[in-house]
Amino acid sequence: MKGQWFIISAVVITSFFVVLSGLLRDYSAIDFLPTGTSSEAFYFENVKTVLENSVSSSPPDCAGIEKNLSEAIYYTKRKMASLGYIEDVSFSAADCAQKKYTITLGISSNRAKKTETFTT
């Protein structure tokens, strides 16, 4: 008779802990969403820096600036594509003699998209 109550109480206590762990499972789950959305911002700032540096380190003629900028865009697009991101870049000369270019940069993935227009 004592053995039956021991088995019944063990089943009840075990069931209680299984239900409790099921209820608390959502509170202990790891959320990877902030890490995933910050990757676009991280890569965006890196590509933006590369584009700004390619303009600032170019020779003062318009053809040299646009050539360096086009090469930087080609390089960054290939690199971003290998990482699974889509890069969309367009630029126009605001004042070529002063190395002022207006650049529209967009980086997107299946999770997020970041787009910004800036002047070098």
CNS distance restraints for C-alpha pairs under 8 A (distance, minus, plus):
assign (resid   1 and name CA) (resid   5 and name CA) 6.90 0.50 0.50
assign (resid   2 and name CA) (resid   6 and name CA) 6.34 0.50 0.50
assign (resid   3 and name CA) (resid   7 and name CA) 6.30 0.50 0.50
assign (resid   4 and name CA) (resid   8 and name CA) 6.15 0.50 0.50
assign (resid   5 and name CA) (resid   9 and name CA) 5.91 0.50 0.50
assign (resid   6 and name CA) (resid  10 and name CA) 6.07 0.50 0.50
assign (resid   7 and name CA) (resid  11 and name CA) 6.21 0.50 0.50
assign (resid   8 and name CA) (resid  12 and name CA) 6.23 0.50 0.50
assign (resid   9 and name CA) (resid  13 and name CA) 6.05 0.50 0.50
assign (resid  10 and name CA) (resid  14 and name CA) 5.99 0.50 0.50
assign (resid  11 and name CA) (resid  15 and name CA) 5.98 0.50 0.50
assign (resid  12 and name CA) (resid  16 and name CA) 6.15 0.50 0.50
assign (resid  13 and name CA) (resid  17 and name CA) 6.40 0.50 0.50
assign (resid  14 and name CA) (resid  18 and name CA) 6.23 0.50 0.50
assign (resid  15 and name CA) (resid  19 and name CA) 6.17 0.50 0.50
assign (resid  16 and name CA) (resid  20 and name CA) 6.09 0.50 0.50
assign (resid  17 and name CA) (resid  21 and name CA) 6.01 0.50 0.50
assign (resid  18 and name CA) (resid  22 and name CA) 6.22 0.50 0.50
assign (resid  19 and name CA) (resid  23 and name CA) 6.30 0.50 0.50
assign (resid  20 and name CA) (resid  24 and name CA) 6.27 0.50 0.50
assign (resid  21 and name CA) (resid  25 and name CA) 5.94 0.50 0.50
assign (resid  24 and name CA) (resid  28 and name CA) 6.76 0.50 0.50
assign (resid  25 and name CA) (resid  29 and name CA) 6.37 0.50 0.50
assign (resid  32 and name CA) (resid  36 and name CA) 6.35 0.50 0.50
assign (resid  33 and name CA) (resid  37 and name CA) 6.22 0.50 0.50
assign (resid  34 and name CA) (resid  38 and name CA) 6.11 0.50 0.50
assign (resid  35 and name CA) (resid  39 and name CA) 6.58 0.50 0.50
assign (resid  36 and name CA) (resid  40 and name CA) 7.73 0.50 0.50
assign (resid  36 and name CA) (resid 111 and name CA) 7.46 0.50 0.50
assign (resid  37 and name CA) (resid  41 and name CA) 7.32 0.50 0.50
assign (resid  37 and name CA) (resid 111 and name CA) 6.92 0.50 0.50
assign (resid  37 and name CA) (resid 112 and name CA) 6.34 0.50 0.50
assign (resid  38 and name CA) (resid  42 and name CA) 6.16 0.50 0.50
assign (resid  39 and name CA) (resid  43 and name CA) 6.16 0.50 0.50
assign (resid  40 and name CA) (resid  44 and name CA) 5.85 0.50 0.50
assign (resid  40 and name CA) (resid 107 and name CA) 6.64 0.50 0.50
assign (resid  40 and name CA) (resid 108 and name CA) 6.91 0.50 0.50
assign (resid  40 and name CA) (resid 109 and name CA) 7.66 0.50 0.50
assign (resid  40 and name CA) (resid 112 and name CA) 7.08 0.50 0.50
assign (resid  40 and name CA) (resid 113 and name CA) 7.10 0.50 0.50
assign (resid  40 and name CA) (resid 114 and name CA) 6.84 0.50 0.50
assign (resid  41 and name CA) (resid  45 and name CA) 6.24 0.50 0.50
assign (resid  41 and name CA) (resid 114 and name CA) 6.97 0.50 0.50
assign (resid  42 and name CA) (resid  46 and name CA) 6.49 0.50 0.50
assign (resid  43 and name CA) (resid  47 and name CA) 6.14 0.50 0.50
assign (resid  44 and name CA) (resid  48 and name CA) 6.04 0.50 0.50
assign (resid  44 and name CA) (resid 106 and name CA) 7.70 0.50 0.50
assign (resid  44 and name CA) (resid 107 and name CA) 6.35 0.50 0.50
assign (resid  44 and name CA) (resid 114 and name CA) 7.40 0.50 0.50
assign (resid  45 and name CA) (resid  49 and name CA) 6.15 0.50 0.50
assign (resid  46 and name CA) (resid  50 and name CA) 6.33 0.50 0.50
assign (resid  47 and name CA) (resid  51 and name CA) 6.24 0.50 0.50
assign (resid  47 and name CA) (resid  76 and name CA) 6.66 0.50 0.50
assign (resid  48 and name CA) (resid  52 and name CA) 6.17 0.50 0.50
assign (resid  48 and name CA) (resid 105 and name CA) 7.52 0.50 0.50
assign (resid  49 and name CA) (resid  53 and name CA) 6.01 0.50 0.50
assign (resid  50 and name CA) (resid  54 and name CA) 6.10 0.50 0.50
assign (resid  50 and name CA) (resid  72 and name CA) 7.06 0.50 0.50
assign (resid  51 and name CA) (resid  55 and name CA) 6.47 0.50 0.50
assign (resid  51 and name CA) (resid  69 and name CA) 6.49 0.50 0.50
assign (resid  51 and name CA) (resid  72 and name CA) 6.38 0.50 0.50
assign (resid  51 and name CA) (resid  73 and name CA) 7.31 0.50 0.50
assign (resid  52 and name CA) (resid  56 and name CA) 6.25 0.50 0.50
assign (resid  52 and name CA) (resid 120 and name CA) 5.76 0.50 0.50
assign (resid  53 and name CA) (resid  57 and name CA) 5.89 0.50 0.50
assign (resid  54 and name CA) (resid  58 and name CA) 6.11 0.50 0.50
assign (resid  54 and name CA) (resid  65 and name CA) 7.61 0.50 0.50
assign (resid  54 and name CA) (resid  68 and name CA) 5.96 0.50 0.50
assign (resid  54 and name CA) (resid  69 and name CA) 5.82 0.50 0.50
assign (resid  54 and name CA) (resid  72 and name CA) 6.75 0.50 0.50
assign (resid  55 and name CA) (resid  65 and name CA) 5.79 0.50 0.50
assign (resid  55 and name CA) (resid  68 and name CA) 7.09 0.50 0.50
assign (resid  55 and name CA) (resid  69 and name CA) 6.33 0.50 0.50
assign (resid  55 and name CA) (resid  99 and name CA) 6.66 0.50 0.50
assign (resid  55 and name CA) (resid 120 and name CA) 7.26 0.50 0.50
assign (resid  56 and name CA) (resid  99 and name CA) 6.93 0.50 0.50
assign (resid  56 and name CA) (resid 120 and name CA) 7.82 0.50 0.50
assign (resid  58 and name CA) (resid  64 and name CA) 6.27 0.50 0.50
assign (resid  58 and name CA) (resid  65 and name CA) 5.20 0.50 0.50
assign (resid  58 and name CA) (resid  68 and name CA) 6.62 0.50 0.50
assign (resid  59 and name CA) (resid  64 and name CA) 5.77 0.50 0.50
assign (resid  59 and name CA) (resid  65 and name CA) 6.39 0.50 0.50
assign (resid  60 and name CA) (resid  64 and name CA) 7.24 0.50 0.50
assign (resid  60 and name CA) (resid  65 and name CA) 7.08 0.50 0.50
assign (resid  60 and name CA) (resid  96 and name CA) 7.97 0.50 0.50
assign (resid  60 and name CA) (resid  97 and name CA) 6.55 0.50 0.50
assign (resid  60 and name CA) (resid  98 and name CA) 7.91 0.50 0.50
assign (resid  60 and name CA) (resid  99 and name CA) 7.12 0.50 0.50
assign (resid  61 and name CA) (resid  65 and name CA) 6.46 0.50 0.50
assign (resid  61 and name CA) (resid  96 and name CA) 7.45 0.50 0.50
assign (resid  61 and name CA) (resid  97 and name CA) 7.07 0.50 0.50
assign (resid  62 and name CA) (resid  66 and name CA) 6.15 0.50 0.50
assign (resid  62 and name CA) (resid  96 and name CA) 5.67 0.50 0.50
assign (resid  62 and name CA) (resid  97 and name CA) 7.29 0.50 0.50
assign (resid  63 and name CA) (resid  67 and name CA) 6.01 0.50 0.50
assign (resid  64 and name CA) (resid  68 and name CA) 6.12 0.50 0.50
assign (resid  65 and name CA) (resid  69 and name CA) 6.04 0.50 0.50
assign (resid  65 and name CA) (resid  99 and name CA) 7.70 0.50 0.50
assign (resid  66 and name CA) (resid  70 and name CA) 5.93 0.50 0.50
assign (resid  67 and name CA) (resid  71 and name CA) 6.21 0.50 0.50
assign (resid  68 and name CA) (resid  72 and name CA) 6.15 0.50 0.50
assign (resid  69 and name CA) (resid  73 and name CA) 6.15 0.50 0.50
assign (resid  70 and name CA) (resid  74 and name CA) 6.14 0.50 0.50
assign (resid  71 and name CA) (resid  75 and name CA) 6.16 0.50 0.50
assign (resid  72 and name CA) (resid  76 and name CA) 6.08 0.50 0.50
assign (resid  73 and name CA) (resid  77 and name CA) 5.92 0.50 0.50
assign (resid  73 and name CA) (resid  89 and name CA) 7.18 0.50 0.50
assign (resid  74 and name CA) (resid  78 and name CA) 6.31 0.50 0.50
assign (resid  75 and name CA) (resid  79 and name CA) 6.26 0.50 0.50
assign (resid  76 and name CA) (resid  80 and name CA) 5.92 0.50 0.50
assign (resid  76 and name CA) (resid  87 and name CA) 7.90 0.50 0.50
assign (resid  77 and name CA) (resid  81 and name CA) 5.99 0.50 0.50
assign (resid  77 and name CA) (resid  86 and name CA) 7.33 0.50 0.50
assign (resid  77 and name CA) (resid  87 and name CA) 5.65 0.50 0.50
assign (resid  77 and name CA) (resid  88 and name CA) 7.94 0.50 0.50
assign (resid  78 and name CA) (resid  82 and name CA) 6.28 0.50 0.50
assign (resid  79 and name CA) (resid  83 and name CA) 6.53 0.50 0.50
assign (resid  80 and name CA) (resid  84 and name CA) 6.32 0.50 0.50
assign (resid  80 and name CA) (resid  85 and name CA) 5.09 0.50 0.50
assign (resid  80 and name CA) (resid  86 and name CA) 6.47 0.50 0.50
assign (resid  80 and name CA) (resid  87 and name CA) 6.69 0.50 0.50
assign (resid  81 and name CA) (resid  85 and name CA) 5.13 0.50 0.50
assign (resid  81 and name CA) (resid  86 and name CA) 5.92 0.50 0.50
assign (resid  81 and name CA) (resid  87 and name CA) 7.59 0.50 0.50
assign (resid  84 and name CA) (resid 109 and name CA) 6.87 0.50 0.50
assign (resid  85 and name CA) (resid 107 and name CA) 6.58 0.50 0.50
assign (resid  85 and name CA) (resid 108 and name CA) 5.69 0.50 0.50
assign (resid  85 and name CA) (resid 109 and name CA) 4.98 0.50 0.50
assign (resid  86 and name CA) (resid 106 and name CA) 8.00 0.50 0.50
assign (resid  86 and name CA) (resid 107 and name CA) 5.61 0.50 0.50
assign (resid  86 and name CA) (resid 108 and name CA) 5.22 0.50 0.50
assign (resid  86 and name CA) (resid 109 and name CA) 6.26 0.50 0.50
assign (resid  87 and name CA) (resid 105 and name CA) 7.34 0.50 0.50
assign (resid  87 and name CA) (resid 106 and name CA) 5.67 0.50 0.50
assign (resid  87 and name CA) (resid 107 and name CA) 4.56 0.50 0.50
assign (resid  87 and name CA) (resid 108 and name CA) 6.61 0.50 0.50
assign (resid  88 and name CA) (resid 104 and name CA) 7.93 0.50 0.50
assign (resid  88 and name CA) (resid 105 and name CA) 5.86 0.50 0.50
assign (resid  88 and name CA) (resid 106 and name CA) 4.93 0.50 0.50
assign (resid  88 and name CA) (resid 107 and name CA) 6.37 0.50 0.50
assign (resid  89 and name CA) (resid 103 and name CA) 7.06 0.50 0.50
assign (resid  89 and name CA) (resid 104 and name CA) 5.61 0.50 0.50
assign (resid  89 and name CA) (resid 105 and name CA) 4.65 0.50 0.50
assign (resid  89 and name CA) (resid 106 and name CA) 6.34 0.50 0.50
assign (resid  90 and name CA) (resid 103 and name CA) 5.79 0.50 0.50
assign (resid  90 and name CA) (resid 104 and name CA) 5.27 0.50 0.50
assign (resid  90 and name CA) (resid 105 and name CA) 6.78 0.50 0.50
assign (resid  91 and name CA) (resid 101 and name CA) 6.65 0.50 0.50
assign (resid  91 and name CA) (resid 102 and name CA) 5.54 0.50 0.50
assign (resid  91 and name CA) (resid 103 and name CA) 4.30 0.50 0.50
assign (resid  91 and name CA) (resid 104 and name CA) 6.23 0.50 0.50
assign (resid  92 and name CA) (resid 101 and name CA) 5.70 0.50 0.50
assign (resid  92 and name CA) (resid 102 and name CA) 5.40 0.50 0.50
assign (resid  92 and name CA) (resid 103 and name CA) 6.64 0.50 0.50
assign (resid  93 and name CA) (resid  99 and name CA) 7.98 0.50 0.50
assign (resid  93 and name CA) (resid 100 and name CA) 6.38 0.50 0.50
assign (resid  93 and name CA) (resid 101 and name CA) 4.51 0.50 0.50
assign (resid  93 and name CA) (resid 102 and name CA) 6.31 0.50 0.50
assign (resid  94 and name CA) (resid 100 and name CA) 5.37 0.50 0.50
assign (resid  94 and name CA) (resid 101 and name CA) 5.06 0.50 0.50
assign (resid  94 and name CA) (resid 102 and name CA) 6.19 0.50 0.50
assign (resid  95 and name CA) (resid  99 and name CA) 6.20 0.50 0.50
assign (resid  95 and name CA) (resid 100 and name CA) 4.91 0.50 0.50
assign (resid  95 and name CA) (resid 101 and name CA) 6.70 0.50 0.50
assign (resid  96 and name CA) (resid 100 and name CA) 5.88 0.50 0.50
assign (resid  96 and name CA) (resid 101 and name CA) 7.16 0.50 0.50
assign (resid  99 and name CA) (resid 120 and name CA) 7.25 0.50 0.50
assign (resid 100 and name CA) (resid 119 and name CA) 6.47 0.50 0.50
assign (resid 100 and name CA) (resid 120 and name CA) 5.36 0.50 0.50
assign (resid 101 and name CA) (resid 119 and name CA) 5.52 0.50 0.50
assign (resid 101 and name CA) (resid 120 and name CA) 5.49 0.50 0.50
assign (resid 102 and name CA) (resid 117 and name CA) 6.96 0.50 0.50
assign (resid 102 and name CA) (resid 118 and name CA) 5.80 0.50 0.50
assign (resid 102 and name CA) (resid 119 and name CA) 4.47 0.50 0.50
assign (resid 102 and name CA) (resid 120 and name CA) 6.69 0.50 0.50
assign (resid 103 and name CA) (resid 117 and name CA) 5.62 0.50 0.50
assign (resid 103 and name CA) (resid 118 and name CA) 5.48 0.50 0.50
assign (resid 103 and name CA) (resid 119 and name CA) 6.13 0.50 0.50
assign (resid 103 and name CA) (resid 120 and name CA) 7.70 0.50 0.50
assign (resid 104 and name CA) (resid 115 and name CA) 7.28 0.50 0.50
assign (resid 104 and name CA) (resid 116 and name CA) 5.80 0.50 0.50
assign (resid 104 and name CA) (resid 117 and name CA) 4.19 0.50 0.50
assign (resid 104 and name CA) (resid 118 and name CA) 6.47 0.50 0.50
assign (resid 105 and name CA) (resid 115 and name CA) 5.62 0.50 0.50
assign (resid 105 and name CA) (resid 116 and name CA) 5.55 0.50 0.50
assign (resid 105 and name CA) (resid 117 and name CA) 6.27 0.50 0.50
assign (resid 106 and name CA) (resid 113 and name CA) 7.12 0.50 0.50
assign (resid 106 and name CA) (resid 114 and name CA) 5.57 0.50 0.50
assign (resid 106 and name CA) (resid 115 and name CA) 4.05 0.50 0.50
assign (resid 106 and name CA) (resid 116 and name CA) 6.46 0.50 0.50
assign (resid 107 and name CA) (resid 113 and name CA) 5.77 0.50 0.50
assign (resid 107 and name CA) (resid 114 and name CA) 5.42 0.50 0.50
assign (resid 107 and name CA) (resid 115 and name CA) 6.45 0.50 0.50
assign (resid 108 and name CA) (resid 112 and name CA) 5.73 0.50 0.50
assign (resid 108 and name CA) (resid 113 and name CA) 4.03 0.50 0.50
assign (resid 108 and name CA) (resid 114 and name CA) 6.24 0.50 0.50
assign (resid 109 and name CA) (resid 113 and name CA) 6.33 0.50 0.50
